[in-house]
């Protein structure tokens, strides 16, 4: 498991609005839960399948964890450990962004170099 980077899936339009503000407070689900949900590198595909099935217009943010003071890895109901950020995300920690596309079967395709 790579602890240096975590990943956030976000709608393209939402991401464009966030870029102007300099910080991200999370999706409506994140705000409801009290933390921003992230995925580890090996969890991105499963998160897409479970929560974003056939959804278009998504961006994958690659976030450096070094300066995230309120990042905690917590166990989910399936037993896996997921990164949760208990503060807003300062966008200076976003080191890259990748467009997520859908193939002809509605399956998300990630770029080979996202990690």
Backbone as XML, in Angstrom:
<?xml version="1.0"?>
<chain id="A" units="angstrom">
  <residue number="1" name="UNK">
    <atom name="N" x="0.844" y="-1.182" z="0.000"/>
    <atom name="CA" x="0.000" y="0.000" z="0.000"/>
    <atom name="C" x="0.887" y="1.243" z="0.000"/>
  </residue>
  <residue number="2" name="UNK">
    <atom name="N" x="0.590" y="2.153" z="-0.917"/>
    <atom name="CA" x="1.340" y="3.408" z="-1.018"/>
    <atom name="C" x="0.651" y="4.457" z="-0.147"/>
  </residue>
  <residue number="3" name="UNK">
    <atom name="N" x="1.312" y="4.903" z="0.905"/>
    <atom name="CA" x="0.718" y="5.876" z="1.815"/>
    <atom name="C" x="1.047" y="7.307" z="1.426"/>
  </residue>
  <residue number="4" name="UNK">
    <atom name="N" x="1.876" y="7.496" z="0.413"/>
    <atom name="CA" x="2.282" y="8.845" z="0.010"/>
    <atom name="C" x="1.179" y="9.570" z="-0.754"/>
  </residue>
  <residue number="5" name="UNK">
    <atom name="N" x="0.347" y="8.816" z="-1.470"/>
    <atom name="CA" x="-0.722" y="9.411" z="-2.269"/>
    <atom name="C" x="-2.053" y="8.730" z="-1.980"/>
  </residue>
  <residue number="6" name="UNK">
    <atom name="N" x="-3.107" y="9.541" z="-1.969"/>
    <atom name="CA" x="-4.464" y="9.039" z="-1.908"/>
    <atom name="C" x="-5.231" y="9.656" z="-3.072"/>
  </residue>
  <residue number="7" name="UNK">
    <atom name="N" x="-6.428" y="9.149" z="-3.335"/>
    <atom name="CA" x="-7.150" y="9.548" z="-4.533"/>
    <atom name="C" x="-8.599" y="9.904" z="-4.214"/>
  </residue>
  <residue number="8" name="UNK">
    <atom name="N" x="-9.083" y="10.939" z="-4.892"/>
    <atom name="CA" x="-10.463" y="11.390" z="-4.734"/>
    <atom name="C" x="-11.133" y="11.414" z="-6.097"/>
  </residue>
  <residue number="9" name="UNK">
    <atom name="N" x="-12.301" y="10.812" z="-6.188"/>
    <atom name="CA" x="-13.101" y="10.835" z="-7.405"/>
    <atom name="C" x="-14.091" y="11.985" z="-7.254"/>
  </residue>
  <residue number="10" name="UNK">
    <atom name="N" x="-14.145" y="12.838" z="-8.257"/>
    <atom name="CA" x="-14.988" y="14.024" z="-8.171"/>
    <atom name="C" x="-15.566" y="14.343" z="-9.551"/>
  </residue>
  <residue number="11" name="UNK">
    <atom name="N" x="-16.759" y="14.884" z="-9.573"/>
    <atom name="CA" x="-17.398" y="15.304" z="-10.808"/>
    <atom name="C" x="-16.611" y="16.461" z="-11.432"/>
  </residue>
  <residue number="12" name="UNK">
    <atom name="N" x="-16.469" y="16.461" z="-12.738"/>
    <atom name="CA" x="-15.676" y="17.480" z="-13.442"/>
    <atom name="C" x="-16.188" y="18.883" z="-13.149"/>
  </residue>
  <residue number="13" name="UNK">
    <atom name="N" x="-17.502" y="19.086" z="-13.198"/>
    <atom name="CA" x="-18.066" y="20.419" z="-12.956"/>
    <atom name="C" x="-17.806" y="20.874" z="-11.520"/>
  </residue>
  <residue number="14" name="UNK">
    <atom name="N" x="-17.967" y="19.953" z="-10.575"/>
    <atom name="CA" x="-17.694" y="20.282" z="-9.173"/>
    <atom name="C" x="-16.218" y="20.662" z="-9.002"/>
  </residue>
  <residue number="15" name="UNK">
    <atom name="N" x="-15.335" y="19.927" z="-9.661"/>
    <atom name="CA" x="-13.906" y="20.192" z="-9.569"/>
    <atom name="C" x="-13.567" y="21.579" z="-10.120"/>
  </residue>
  <residue number="16" name="UNK">
    <atom name="N" x="-14.183" y="21.970" z="-11.220"/>
    <atom name="CA" x="-13.920" y="23.299" z="-11.791"/>
    <atom name="C" x="-14.317" y="24.400" z="-10.809"/>
  </residue>
  <residue number="17" name="UNK">
    <atom name="N" x="-15.436" y="24.230" z="-10.120"/>
    <atom name="CA" x="-15.869" y="25.219" z="-9.122"/>
    <atom name="C" x="-14.904" y="25.265" z="-7.933"/>
  </residue>
  <residue number="18" name="UNK">
    <atom name="N" x="-14.461" y="24.100" z="-7.509"/>
    <atom name="CA" x="-13.558" y="23.996" z="-6.357"/>
    <atom name="C" x="-12.212" y="24.654" z="-6.649"/>
  </residue>
  <residue number="19" name="UNK">
    <atom name="N" x="-11.720" y="24.503" z="-7.875"/>
    <atom name="CA" x="-10.405" y="25.048" z="-8.240"/>
    <atom name="C" x="-10.309" y="26.542" z="-7.962"/>
  </residue>
  <residue number="20" name="UNK">
    <atom name="N" x="-11.411" y="27.253" z="-8.125"/>
    <atom name="CA" x="-11.408" y="28.697" z="-7.899"/>
    <atom name="C" x="-11.338" y="29.063" z="-6.418"/>
  </residue>
  <residue number="21" name="UNK">
    <atom name="N" x="-11.753" y="28.151" z="-5.549"/>
    <atom name="CA" x="-11.831" y="28.472" z="-4.119"/>
    <atom name="C" x="-10.532" y="28.201" z="-3.350"/>
  </residue>
  <residue number="22" name="UNK">
    <atom name="N" x="-9.707" y="27.269" z="-3.832"/>
    <atom name="CA" x="-8.451" y="26.950" z="-3.154"/>
    <atom name="C" x="-8.563" y="25.864" z="-2.102"/>
  </residue>
  <residue number="23" name="UNK">
    <atom name="N" x="-9.802" y="25.478" z="-1.737"/>
    <atom name="CA" x="-9.995" y="24.407" z="-0.759"/>
    <atom name="C" x="-11.250" y="23.630" z="-1.115"/>
  </residue>
  <residue number="24" name="UNK">
    <atom name="N" x="-11.281" y="22.373" z="-0.700"/>
    <atom name="CA" x="-12.408" y="21.496" z="-0.993"/>
    <atom name="C" x="-12.949" y="20.949" z="0.309"/>
  </residue>
  <residue number="25" name="UNK">
    <atom name="N" x="-14.236" y="21.182" z="0.547"/>
    <atom name="CA" x="-14.881" y="20.713" z="1.784"/>
    <atom name="C" x="-15.504" y="19.336" z="1.627"/>
  </residue>
  <residue number="26" name="UNK">
    <atom name="N" x="-15.554" y="18.845" z="0.404"/>
    <atom name="CA" x="-16.095" y="17.513" z="0.170"/>
    <atom name="C" x="-17.429" y="17.544" z="-0.550"/>
  </residue>
  <residue number="27" name="UNK">
    <atom name="N" x="-17.844" y="16.366" z="-0.974"/>
    <atom name="CA" x="-19.144" y="16.196" z="-1.628"/>
    <atom name="C" x="-20.238" y="16.281" z="-0.568"/>
  </residue>
  <residue number="28" name="UNK">
    <atom name="N" x="-21.484" y="16.254" z="-0.998"/>
    <atom name="CA" x="-22.582" y="16.273" z="-0.027"/>
    <atom name="C" x="-22.498" y="15.037" z="0.879"/>
  </residue>
  <residue number="29" name="UNK">
    <atom name="N" x="-22.100" y="13.889" z="0.349"/>
    <atom name="CA" x="-21.920" y="12.666" z="1.148"/>
    <atom name="C" x="-20.791" y="12.852" z="2.161"/>
  </residue>
  <residue number="30" name="UNK">
    <atom name="N" x="-19.690" y="13.469" z="1.740"/>
    <atom name="CA" x="-18.570" y="13.724" z="2.652"/>
    <atom name="C" x="-19.019" y="14.621" z="3.807"/>
  </residue>
  <residue number="31" name="UNK">
    <atom name="N" x="-19.714" y="15.687" z="3.467"/>
    <atom name="CA" x="-20.158" y="16.647" z="4.483"/>
    <atom name="C" x="-21.116" y="15.967" z="5.454"/>
  </residue>
  <residue number="32" name="UNK">
    <atom name="N" x="-22.006" y="15.148" z="4.923"/>
    <atom name="CA" x="-22.950" y="14.394" z="5.762"/>
    <atom name="C" x="-22.207" y="13.468" z="6.723"/>
  </residue>
  <residue number="33" name="UNK">
    <atom name="N" x="-21.138" y="12.814" z="6.242"/>
    <atom name="CA" x="-20.386" y="11.855" z="7.063"/>
    <atom name="C" x="-19.382" y="12.524" z="8.003"/>
  </residue>
  <residue number="34" name="UNK">
    <atom name="N" x="-19.054" y="13.798" z="7.754"/>
    <atom name="CA" x="-18.130" y="14.509" z="8.638"/>
    <atom name="C" x="-16.667" y="14.388" z="8.253"/>
  </residue>
  <residue number="35" name="UNK">
    <atom name="N" x="-16.381" y="13.828" z="7.098"/>
    <atom name="CA" x="-15.005" y="13.710" z="6.608"/>
    <atom name="C" x="-15.040" y="13.524" z="5.096"/>
  </residue>
  <residue number="36" name="UNK">
    <atom name="N" x="-13.893" y="13.780" z="4.446"/>
    <atom name="CA" x="-13.786" y="13.583" z="3.004"/>
    <atom name="C" x="-13.288" y="12.160" z="2.747"/>
  </residue>
  <residue number="37" name="UNK">
    <atom name="N" x="-14.053" y="11.428" z="1.958"/>
    <atom name="CA" x="-13.702" y="10.050" z="1.593"/>
    <atom name="C" x="-12.630" y="10.062" z="0.507"/>
  </residue>
  <residue number="38" name="UNK">
    <atom name="N" x="-11.606" y="9.261" z="0.697"/>
    <atom name="CA" x="-10.568" y="9.054" z="-0.302"/>
    <atom name="C" x="-10.400" y="7.553" z="-0.513"/>
  </residue>
  <residue number="39" name="UNK">
    <atom name="N" x="-9.614" y="7.200" z="-1.506"/>
    <atom name="CA" x="-9.261" y="5.807" z="-1.765"/>
    <atom name="C" x="-7.757" y="5.692" z="-1.877"/>
  </residue>
  <residue number="40" name="UNK">
    <atom name="N" x="-7.242" y="4.543" z="-1.456"/>
    <atom name="CA" x="-5.858" y="4.225" z="-1.744"/>
    <atom name="C" x="-5.758" y="3.818" z="-3.201"/>
  </residue>
  <residue number="41" name="UNK">
    <atom name="N" x="-4.540" y="3.769" z="-3.705"/>
    <atom name="CA" x="-4.313" y="3.439" z="-5.116"/>
    <atom name="C" x="-5.020" y="2.152" z="-5.539"/>
  </residue>
  <residue number="42" name="UNK">
    <atom name="N" x="-4.933" y="1.122" z="-4.710"/>
    <atom name="CA" x="-5.522" y="-0.171" z="-5.053"/>
    <atom name="C" x="-7.032" y="-0.230" z="-4.798"/>
  </residue>
  <residue number="43" name="UNK">
    <atom name="N" x="-7.613" y="0.852" z="-4.286"/>
    <atom name="CA" x="-9.040" y="0.875" z="-3.975"/>
    <atom name="C" x="-9.865" y="1.689" z="-4.984"/>
  </residue>
  <residue number="44" name="UNK">
    <atom name="N" x="-9.205" y="2.438" z="-5.854"/>
    <atom name="CA" x="-9.900" y="3.352" z="-6.764"/>
    <atom name="C" x="-10.899" y="2.609" z="-7.641"/>
  </residue>
  <residue number="45" name="UNK">
    <atom name="N" x="-10.484" y="1.520" z="-8.259"/>
    <atom name="CA" x="-11.354" y="0.787" z="-9.172"/>
    <atom name="C" x="-12.597" y="0.275" z="-8.442"/>
  </residue>
  <residue number="46" name="UNK">
    <atom name="N" x="-12.429" y="-0.266" z="-7.262"/>
    <atom name="CA" x="-13.561" y="-0.758" z="-6.481"/>
    <atom name="C" x="-14.508" y="0.352" z="-6.064"/>
  </residue>
  <residue number="47" name="UNK">
    <atom name="N" x="-13.952" y="1.522" z="-5.721"/>
    <atom name="CA" x="-14.783" y="2.673" z="-5.354"/>
    <atom name="C" x="-15.611" y="3.129" z="-6.548"/>
  </residue>
  <residue number="48" name="UNK">
    <atom name="N" x="-14.989" y="3.162" z="-7.717"/>
    <atom name="CA" x="-15.721" y="3.524" z="-8.936"/>
    <atom name="C" x="-16.876" y="2.553" z="-9.182"/>
  </residue>
  <residue number="49" name="UNK">
    <atom name="N" x="-16.611" y="1.264" z="-9.056"/>
    <atom name="CA" x="-17.634" y="0.248" z="-9.318"/>
    <atom name="C" x="-18.781" y="0.337" z="-8.320"/>
  </residue>
  <residue number="50" name="UNK">
    <atom name="N" x="-18.459" y="0.575" z="-7.056"/>
    <atom name="CA" x="-19.471" y="0.558" z="-5.997"/>
    <atom name="C" x="-20.304" y="1.837" z="-5.937"/>
  </residue>
  <residue number="51" name="UNK">
    <atom name="N" x="-19.662" y="2.994" z="-6.119"/>
    <atom name="CA" x="-20.344" y="4.261" z="-5.871"/>
    <atom name="C" x="-20.589" y="5.120" z="-7.126"/>
  </residue>
  <residue number="52" name="UNK">
    <atom name="N" x="-19.937" y="4.805" z="-8.226"/>
    <atom name="CA" x="-20.029" y="5.658" z="-9.420"/>
    <atom name="C" x="-20.384" y="4.861" z="-10.672"/>
  </residue>
  <residue number="53" name="UNK">
    <atom name="N" x="-21.080" y="3.773" z="-10.534"/>
    <atom name="CA" x="-21.394" y="2.895" z="-11.647"/>
    <atom name="C" x="-21.988" y="3.665" z="-12.825"/>
  </residue>
  <residue number="54" name="UNK">
    <atom name="N" x="-21.328" y="3.543" z="-13.966"/>
    <atom name="CA" x="-21.745" y="4.136" z="-15.250"/>
    <atom name="C" x="-21.840" y="5.664" z="-15.219"/>
  </residue>
  <residue number="55" name="UNK">
    <atom name="N" x="-21.315" y="6.288" z="-14.182"/>
    <atom name="CA" x="-21.354" y="7.753" z="-14.106"/>
    <atom name="C" x="-20.260" y="8.341" z="-14.985"/>
  </residue>
  <residue number="56" name="UNK">
    <atom name="N" x="-20.633" y="9.361" z="-15.752"/>
    <atom name="CA" x="-19.691" y="10.035" z="-16.640"/>
    <atom name="C" x="-19.175" y="11.312" z="-15.992"/>
  </residue>
  <residue number="57" name="UNK">
    <atom name="N" x="-18.245" y="11.970" z="-16.691"/>
    <atom name="CA" x="-17.719" y="13.281" z="-16.281"/>
    <atom name="C" x="-17.034" y="13.254" z="-14.923"/>
  </residue>
  <residue number="58" name="UNK">
    <atom name="N" x="-16.165" y="12.272" z="-14.730"/>
    <atom name="CA" x="-15.445" y="12.161" z="-13.469"/>
    <atom name="C" x="-13.966" y="12.471" z="-13.658"/>
  </residue>
  <residue number="59" name="UNK">
    <atom name="N" x="-13.386" y="13.014" z="-12.596"/>
    <atom name="CA" x="-11.950" y="13.290" z="-12.527"/>
    <atom name="C" x="-11.400" y="12.538" z="-11.317"/>
  </residue>
  <residue number="60" name="UNK">
    <atom name="N" x="-10.198" y="12.029" z="-11.451"/>
    <atom name="CA" x="-9.498" y="11.393" z="-10.340"/>
    <atom name="C" x="-8.388" y="12.333" z="-9.885"/>
  </residue>
  <residue number="61" name="UNK">
    <atom name="N" x="-8.451" y="12.748" z="-8.633"/>
    <atom name="CA" x="-7.416" y="13.622" z="-8.073"/>
    <atom name="C" x="-6.383" y="12.784" z="-7.333"/>
  </residue>
  <residue number="62" name="UNK">
    <atom name="N" x="-5.134" y="13.067" z="-7.594"/>
    <atom name="CA" x="-4.022" y="12.429" z="-6.882"/>
    <atom name="C" x="-3.555" y="13.425" z="-5.830"/>
  </residue>
  <residue number="63" name="UNK">
    <atom name="N" x="-3.622" y="13.022" z="-4.566"/>
    <atom name="CA" x="-3.370" y="13.926" z="-3.452"/>
    <atom name="C" x="-2.182" y="13.427" z="-2.634"/>
  </residue>
  <residue number="64" name="UNK">
    <atom name="N" x="-1.231" y="14.313" z="-2.409"/>
    <atom name="CA" x="-0.074" y="13.982" z="-1.578"/>
    <atom name="C" x="-0.483" y="14.072" z="-0.109"/>
  </residue>
  <residue number="65" name="UNK">
    <atom name="N" x="-0.127" y="13.069" z="0.669"/>
    <atom name="CA" x="-0.585" y="12.980" z="2.056"/>
    <atom name="C" x="0.327" y="13.675" z="3.070"/>
  </residue>
  <residue number="66" name="UNK">
    <atom name="N" x="1.530" y="14.037" z="2.677"/>
    <atom name="CA" x="2.548" y="14.529" z="3.613"/>
    <atom name="C" x="2.067" y="15.661" z="4.523"/>
  </residue>
  <residue number="67" name="UNK">
    <atom name="N" x="1.299" y="16.608" z="3.993"/>
    <atom name="CA" x="0.887" y="17.776" z="4.770"/>
    <atom name="C" x="-0.563" y="17.705" z="5.238"/>
  </residue>
  <residue number="68" name="UNK">
    <atom name="N" x="-1.175" y="16.539" z="5.167"/>
    <atom name="CA" x="-2.559" y="16.385" z="5.601"/>
    <atom name="C" x="-2.578" y="15.991" z="7.079"/>
  </residue>
  <residue number="69" name="UNK">
    <atom name="N" x="-2.773" y="16.968" z="7.941"/>
    <atom name="CA" x="-2.705" y="16.734" z="9.385"/>
    <atom name="C" x="-3.866" y="15.915" z="9.936"/>
  </residue>
  <residue number="70" name="UNK">
    <atom name="N" x="-5.010" y="15.975" z="9.291"/>
    <atom name="CA" x="-6.206" y="15.335" z="9.841"/>
    <atom name="C" x="-6.633" y="14.116" z="9.025"/>
  </residue>
  <residue number="71" name="UNK">
    <atom name="N" x="-5.646" y="13.420" z="8.457"/>
    <atom name="CA" x="-5.901" y="12.220" z="7.665"/>
    <atom name="C" x="-5.805" y="10.994" z="8.564"/>
  </residue>
  <residue number="72" name="UNK">
    <atom name="N" x="-6.868" y="10.190" z="8.543"/>
    <atom name="CA" x="-6.896" y="8.977" z="9.355"/>
    <atom name="C" x="-7.339" y="7.817" z="8.459"/>
  </residue>
  <residue number="73" name="UNK">
    <atom name="N" x="-6.624" y="6.704" z="8.561"/>
    <atom name="CA" x="-7.025" y="5.488" z="7.852"/>
    <atom name="C" x="-7.951" y="4.726" z="8.785"/>
  </residue>
  <residue number="74" name="UNK">
    <atom name="N" x="-9.184" y="4.483" z="8.321"/>
    <atom name="CA" x="-10.177" y="3.840" z="9.168"/>
    <atom name="C" x="-10.775" y="2.629" z="8.468"/>
  </residue>
  <residue number="75" name="UNK">
    <atom name="N" x="-11.204" y="1.680" z="9.288"/>
    <atom name="CA" x="-11.766" y="0.444" z="8.750"/>
    <atom name="C" x="-13.210" y="0.665" z="8.304"/>
  </residue>
  <residue number="76" name="UNK">
    <atom name="N" x="-13.489" y="0.237" z="7.087"/>
    <atom name="CA" x="-14.845" y="0.316" z="6.541"/>
    <atom name="C" x="-15.610" y="-0.952" z="6.917"/>
  </residue>
  <residue number="77" name="UNK">
    <atom name="N" x="-16.888" y="-0.974" z="6.606"/>
    <atom name="CA" x="-17.726" y="-2.124" z="6.955"/>
    <atom name="C" x="-17.256" y="-3.416" z="6.287"/>
  </residue>
  <residue number="78" name="UNK">
    <atom name="N" x="-16.527" y="-3.295" z="5.162"/>
    <atom name="CA" x="-16.017" y="-4.491" z="4.479"/>
    <atom name="C" x="-14.661" y="-4.950" z="5.016"/>
  </residue>
  <residue number="79" name="UNK">
    <atom name="N" x="-14.155" y="-4.243" z="6.032"/>
    <atom name="CA" x="-12.890" y="-4.621" z="6.655"/>
    <atom name="C" x="-11.673" y="-3.921" z="6.085"/>
  </residue>
  <residue number="80" name="UNK">
    <atom name="N" x="-11.805" y="-3.264" z="4.939"/>
    <atom name="CA" x="-10.682" y="-2.560" z="4.335"/>
    <atom name="C" x="-10.437" y="-1.228" z="5.037"/>
  </residue>
  <residue number="81" name="UNK">
    <atom name="N" x="-9.195" y="-0.778" z="5.002"/>
    <atom name="CA" x="-8.815" y="0.501" z="5.592"/>
    <atom name="C" x="-8.864" y="1.568" z="4.497"/>
  </residue>
  <residue number="82" name="UNK">
    <atom name="N" x="-9.620" y="2.640" z="4.762"/>
    <atom name="CA" x="-9.758" y="3.735" z="3.804"/>
    <atom name="C" x="-9.290" y="5.046" z="4.428"/>
  </residue>
  <residue number="83" name="UNK">
    <atom name="N" x="-8.684" y="5.928" z="3.617"/>
    <atom name="CA" x="-8.248" y="7.232" z="4.119"/>
    <atom name="C" x="-9.419" y="8.215" z="4.195"/>
  </residue>
  <residue number="84" name="UNK">
    <atom name="N" x="-9.549" y="8.845" z="5.364"/>
    <atom name="CA" x="-10.591" y="9.850" z="5.600"/>
    <atom name="C" x="-9.921" y="11.127" z="6.086"/>
  </residue>
  <residue number="85" name="UNK">
    <atom name="N" x="-10.297" y="12.245" z="5.510"/>
    <atom name="CA" x="-9.719" y="13.539" z="5.894"/>
    <atom name="C" x="-10.748" y="14.321" z="6.700"/>
  </residue>
  <residue number="86" name="UNK">
    <atom name="N" x="-10.399" y="14.604" z="7.951"/>
    <atom name="CA" x="-11.286" y="15.318" z="8.862"/>
    <atom name="C" x="-10.998" y="16.815" z="8.857"/>
  </residue>
  <residue number="87" name="UNK">
    <atom name="N" x="-10.863" y="17.369" z="7.689"/>
    <atom name="CA" x="-10.699" y="18.808" z="7.486"/>
    <atom name="C" x="-10.941" y="19.062" z="6.004"/>
  </residue>
  <residue number="88" name="UNK">
    <atom name="N" x="-10.948" y="20.314" z="5.607"/>
    <atom name="CA" x="-11.041" y="20.588" z="4.174"/>
    <atom name="C" x="-9.699" y="20.243" z="3.527"/>
  </residue>
  <residue number="89" name="UNK">
    <atom name="N" x="-9.725" y="20.029" z="2.243"/>
    <atom name="CA" x="-8.520" y="19.695" z="1.482"/>
    <atom name="C" x="-7.964" y="20.964" z="0.866"/>
  </residue>
  <residue number="90" name="UNK">
    <atom name="N" x="-6.767" y="21.341" z="1.268"/>
    <atom name="CA" x="-6.073" y="22.454" z="0.624"/>
    <atom name="C" x="-5.618" y="21.964" z="-0.744"/>
  </residue>
  <residue number="91" name="UNK">
    <atom name="N" x="-6.011" y="22.668" z="-1.786"/>
    <atom name="CA" x="-5.756" y="22.187" z="-3.143"/>
    <atom name="C" x="-4.272" y="22.165" z="-3.508"/>
  </residue>
  <residue number="92" name="UNK">
    <atom name="N" x="-3.421" y="22.778" z="-2.720"/>
    <atom name="CA" x="-1.977" y="22.696" z="-2.977"/>
    <atom name="C" x="-1.472" y="21.264" z="-2.801"/>
  </residue>
  <residue number="93" name="UNK">
    <atom name="N" x="-2.262" y="20.411" z="-2.143"/>
    <atom name="CA" x="-1.889" y="19.007" z="-1.953"/>
    <atom name="C" x="-2.275" y="18.125" z="-3.142"/>
  </residue>
  <residue number="94" name="UNK">
    <atom name="N" x="-3.054" y="18.668" z="-4.074"/>
    <atom name="CA" x="-3.436" y="17.917" z="-5.274"/>
    <atom name="C" x="-2.279" y="18.025" z="-6.267"/>
  </residue>
  <residue number="95" name="UNK">
    <atom name="N" x="-1.648" y="16.891" z="-6.551"/>
    <atom name="CA" x="-0.453" y="16.902" z="-7.399"/>
    <atom name="C" x="-0.749" y="16.529" z="-8.852"/>
  </residue>
  <residue number="96" name="UNK">
    <atom name="N" x="-1.923" y="15.942" z="-9.110"/>
    <atom name="CA" x="-2.268" y="15.589" z="-10.478"/>
    <atom name="C" x="-3.762" y="15.311" z="-10.559"/>
  </residue>
  <residue number="97" name="UNK">
    <atom name="N" x="-4.275" y="15.360" z="-11.769"/>
    <atom name="CA" x="-5.676" y="15.014" z="-12.010"/>
    <atom name="C" x="-5.756" y="14.229" z="-13.301"/>
  </residue>
  <residue number="98" name="UNK">
    <atom name="N" x="-6.670" y="13.263" z="-13.325"/>
    <atom name="CA" x="-6.807" y="12.355" z="-14.458"/>
    <atom name="C" x="-8.272" y="12.227" z="-14.832"/>
  </residue>
  <residue number="99" name="UNK">
    <atom name="N" x="-8.564" y="12.316" z="-16.116"/>
    <atom name="CA" x="-9.938" y="12.104" z="-16.564"/>
    <atom name="C" x="-10.240" y="10.611" z="-16.530"/>
  </residue>
  <residue number="100" name="UNK">
    <atom name="N" x="-11.428" y="10.280" z="-16.058"/>
    <atom name="CA" x="-11.898" y="8.900" z="-16.023"/>
    <atom name="C" x="-12.911" y="8.750" z="-17.158"/>
  </residue>
  <residue number="101" name="UNK">
    <atom name="N" x="-12.679" y="7.808" z="-18.034"/>
    <atom name="CA" x="-13.582" y="7.616" z="-19.171"/>
    <atom name="C" x="-14.399" y="6.337" z="-18.984"/>
  </residue>
  <residue number="102" name="UNK">
    <atom name="N" x="-15.447" y="6.222" z="-19.765"/>
    <atom name="CA" x="-16.270" y="5.008" z="-19.783"/>
    <atom name="C" x="-16.052" y="4.286" z="-21.099"/>
  </residue>
  <residue number="103" name="UNK">
    <atom name="N" x="-15.915" y="2.961" z="-21.046"/>
    <atom name="CA" x="-15.814" y="2.208" z="-22.296"/>
    <atom name="C" x="-17.224" y="1.948" z="-22.831"/>
  </residue>
  <residue number="104" name="UNK">
    <atom name="N" x="-17.326" y="1.225" z="-23.914"/>
    <atom name="CA" x="-18.622" y="0.964" z="-24.553"/>
    <atom name="C" x="-19.578" y="0.167" z="-23.677"/>
  </residue>
  <residue number="105" name="UNK">
    <atom name="N" x="-19.051" y="-0.519" z="-22.667"/>
    <atom name="CA" x="-19.886" y="-1.312" z="-21.759"/>
    <atom name="C" x="-20.240" y="-0.548" z="-20.479"/>
  </residue>
  <residue number="106" name="UNK">
    <atom name="N" x="-19.849" y="0.725" z="-20.412"/>
    <atom name="CA" x="-20.138" y="1.518" z="-19.219"/>
    <atom name="C" x="-19.197" y="1.257" z="-18.065"/>
  </residue>
  <residue number="107" name="UNK">
    <atom name="N" x="-18.034" y="0.683" z="-18.356"/>
    <atom name="CA" x="-17.019" y="0.407" z="-17.331"/>
    <atom name="C" x="-15.997" y="1.540" z="-17.336"/>
  </residue>
  <residue number="108" name="UNK">
    <atom name="N" x="-15.656" y="2.018" z="-16.143"/>
    <atom name="CA" x="-14.671" y="3.103" z="-16.038"/>
    <atom name="C" x="-13.286" y="2.621" z="-16.439"/>
  </residue>
  <residue number="109" name="UNK">
    <atom name="N" x="-12.602" y="3.474" z="-17.174"/>
    <atom name="CA" x="-11.227" y="3.197" z="-17.572"/>
    <atom name="C" x="-10.327" y="4.245" z="-16.943"/>
  </residue>
  <residue number="110" name="UNK">
    <atom name="N" x="-9.320" y="3.771" z="-16.225"/>
    <atom name="CA" x="-8.340" y="4.656" z="-15.602"/>
    <atom name="C" x="-7.094" y="4.711" z="-16.451"/>
  </residue>
  <residue number="111" name="UNK">
    <atom name="N" x="-6.421" y="5.847" z="-16.459"/>
    <atom name="CA" x="-5.148" y="5.903" z="-17.196"/>
    <atom name="C" x="-4.122" y="4.983" z="-16.543"/>
  </residue>
  <residue number="112" name="UNK">
    <atom name="N" x="-3.238" y="4.433" z="-17.339"/>
    <atom name="CA" x="-2.216" y="3.511" z="-16.831"/>
    <atom name="C" x="-1.281" y="4.182" z="-15.837"/>
  </residue>
  <residue number="113" name="UNK">
    <atom name="N" x="-1.097" y="5.486" z="-15.969"/>
    <atom name="CA" x="-0.075" y="6.188" z="-15.174"/>
    <atom name="C" x="-0.660" y="6.958" z="-13.988"/>
  </residue>
  <residue number="114" name="UNK">
    <atom name="N" x="-1.866" y="6.638" z="-13.533"/>
    <atom name="CA" x="-2.462" y="7.440" z="-12.465"/>
    <atom name="C" x="-1.750" y="7.294" z="-11.134"/>
  </residue>
  <residue number="115" name="UNK">
    <atom name="N" x="-1.089" y="6.204" z="-10.914"/>
    <atom name="CA" x="-0.390" y="6.017" z="-9.640"/>
    <atom name="C" x="0.970" y="6.640" z="-9.701"/>
  </residue>
</chain>
